[in-house]
Structure formats: structure tokens, C-alpha cells
């Protein structure tokens, strides 16, 4: 059975859970963001466990402060990552739009809309309505790889498949497309992890 207990340290109330455990060989104190958990062996009385907790106040407060610092660091890292992603997304929007305009003229195809998305498994996609979607992470790839994905999707506006005619059309625009395709296969997971 779990019993609740409040430890007061510097006018701060720390919630504690006390749990008797028949197989425990020693008193175990763990501190996490939710408070303190204590596993009490059957040979230690609850009142003795509470006294030991009181003796460990300094250690407990040190652990809580360490957790708070760690949480603040994680929050700062998440915020930085969010700002970086926003910046990359803006850069991707500009770069991809330029490349779509350029290659759509070369391929001789019209498109409807272009959207930059946060896709977890795709680099690009297109629809029968001639809408193009691109992953913002492409901006972190080499420019020729970005060009390959743009050309690939534009060619799908003519061939909605991966037929030999489709690949020939891609090759007409980018003779070494297979190198860029391979780069995405080999390095793409690293970009997707961002």
C-alpha cells in the first residue's frame, strides 16, 4: 500500500510516496519531477523512514534543483530547435519556390499551389490537382538534391507513376539524378531526425 507524506523544505512542500516492500533489502529514495518516492523494507518502520527522509532533506533539495536545471535546459533546447525549424522553413519556402518556377518552365508543366510542410516520411508529393508539397528539411540538403526532389515532383505532373517514361523525363532535366536520389537514401534519415 502506498502512503502519501509531505516533506517541507524551505517552506516548499514536497510530495512523498511511501511504499512498504517485503523484498526490499534497504531503504530506497528516488527523486523525480513529481516528488519523492520511498521504498521501505519490511524491517524498517514507517516512522523511521520518515525520520530518514528528514535527515536527507539537503540531498533531496539538491536533486530537485538539479532536475529543475535539467528541465530548464531541455525547455531552452526545445525553444531553440523551434526557432531553427522556423528559420529553415522560411529559407526552404524561398529556395523551393525559386527552383519550382525555374524547373516548371524547363519541364514545360504548370502547377497549382506549392506548400512547404513538416513531413516526417516524405520529401515531396504532388496531387492530380497539380498541388505540390515539399518537406522543409530539404533546405538542409545539398542544392542539387533539392533540385532533384523538385524535378521529381514536377515530372509527376506529367506522369503520375514511376514508369520508364517518368524516369526519362527526370533524366532529361538532371542527367545525374540517381546520385541525388542515393544521397537522400543514405543521408535523408539524418535530416528527418531534425
Secondary structure, 3 states (H helix, E strand, C coil): CEEEEEEEECCEEEEEEEEEECCCCCCEEEEECCEEEEEEECCCCHHHHHHHHHHCHHHHHHHHHHHHHHHHHHHHHHHHHHHHHHHHHHHHHHHHHHHHHHHHHHHCCCCCCEEEECCCCCCEEECCCCCEEEEHHHHHCCHHHHHHHHHHHHHHCCCCCCCHHHHHHHHHHCCCHHHHHHHHHHHHHHHHCC
